[in-house]
Amino acid sequence: MCIRDRNKTLSYLSIGHNEINTENLVNISEALEVNNTLTQLSMAHDNLGNARTDVIGRMLEHNRGLVQLQLGRNQIGSKCIISISEALLVNRTLCRLDVSSNCFSNKSMRLLCKALEENKKLTYLNLNCNNIRAKGIKHIATILGVNRVLNTLILSNNPLKDEGVLMLAEALKTNDALKVLHLANVSAGYDGAVGISEALKVNKTLEYLNVTGNVIGTKGRGVLKLASDIEICF
């Protein structure tokens, strides 16, 4: 593999939109266990769901170079997410993780959030379109209360509804790290908008909020605008 330790120049690699099988994924992961030069790897749309995706977590445990990893739209399930969660407990370089459009269970969400309670490096997390519901959001809300590093969180296109949004709103009242929050198309209504508006009155760090595609209505948009002067995308 060109990305083994003898390569000292390659820093970005995109191998998305391929049918990567188990053998290829194992080879890539083993190469990255010793390569510390590559900082950005995109493996989106690679249909990894049927491969041994747990090797990705093992790779992250040993790799000391990757800063950004994109695994969106791969149909990866709980086994991979759990292995990544375990790796985040020891990995000290990864800053940006995209696991959008995959398959999350409540257990995998719980373990990922547990890892983020201790991880001091990850600043960007994309969980877009993972069928995350209020039960999973409970775990995210918990880590927002203790994590002081994560500054960008994307939760769009998950059926959070008002119940899940209100949990996030409570967490935002004490969080002092998050700057960007995407909540587009999360089935939020007026109650959710009110909850977020109350959080914005006390939160001093959030700079951008995306709530497009929700059913908050004119009144909901109004209370959000009045609550804060941050940039809000409706």
Helices and strands as residue ranges (DSSP letters): E 12-14, H 22-34, E 40-42, G 48-50, H 54-62, E 68-70, H 78-88, E 96-98, H 106-118, E 124-126, H 134-144, E 152-154, H 161-172, E 180-182, H 190-200, E 208-210, H 217-227, E 231-233
